[in-house]
Amino acid sequence: MTTQVVWLVAWVGYAAWASFYYAGGNKDALLKSYAANLAGMVQGAIFFWLFLTFGGGSMLVLSVLIGVFCFVMTIEGKHCAAFSDSRPVCRSRGFFR
């Protein structure tokens, strides 16, 4: 895919660089940035697979999948230190505490 869309490589590199510096720009930030970017790639692949397999071109299915995946990513960032720059440990006390 990157041979067909050359600018994609630069955009992905910029997003990874920005997440590294947002997380603090140090060794801990590198690990957090790597974990968050890897989780995003896996979730993106799952999202596209689900849409291509079950979506059938439906805007309703696409909208529901986007909502579900945004919710999951928000909860990850709020409750797990591996994906956040502000939480000391991963917690499982409930979604909105």
N, C-alpha and C positions, 0 to 999 in steps of 0.2 A: 504494500500500500504506500509506503513512503517513497518508493521509486516513481509512483504516479503523482503524488502530492508532495513536492519537495519542501514546501514551507512548513509542513506538518512537523518535521524534525526540529526546526527552530522554535516553533510554538511550544512543543512539549518540553524542550530544554528550558525555555523561559519560564514556564509554569513551575517546573521542578526547582529552578533557581529561586523563584519568588517564594515558594513555600518553605525552602530552606532558610532564607533570611527572615521571613515572617516568624518562624519558630525560634529564632534567636541567633542563627548563624554560627553555632558552635558544634561540638561533637554530639551533644544530645539532640540538637536541632536536626542534624543529619539523619539520625536514627528515626526521629519523629517524621521527618519529611519523607524518608524512604518508606516507612510503614504506611503513612497516609496515601502516598502516591500508588503504592502497590495495591492497597485496598481499593482505591478508586479505579485502577485498571481492571481488577477482578470484578468489581461491581458493574463497571461499564460493559464488560464482556457478558456477564450474566444478563444485564438489562437488554442488550441487543439480541442475545439468543432467545430470551423470553418473548421479545416483541416479534422477532422473525418467525418464531415457532407458533405462537398463540395469537399474535396481534392481527394478522390478516389485513393490515393497512387501516385498521380502525383507529380513529382519533380518540375515541373513548378509552380504548385499551392503552394507547400511548399516554394519555393524560393520567390514568390510574397508575401505570408503572412509574412515571416520572414522580408522582406524589409519594408513592411508596419508597422509592429509592432516595428521594430527598429527605424523607423522614428518617430512614435508616442512617444516612450519613450524618444528619444532625445529631441523632442520639449517640452515634460513635464519637463525634467530636466533643460532646458534652460529658460523656461518662468514661472515657478511656484515655489515659495519659499518652498512649502510643500515638494517638491522632490529634492531640490537643496541646497547646502551649500553656494551659492554665490549670489543669487538673493533676493533683499529685499521684493518684492511683486509679486503677480501673474500679468502678463501683457497680454494684448491681442492686441498689436499694430501691429502685423504681425509676421510671423514666423521667419524671419531672421534679426531682428533688435537687 
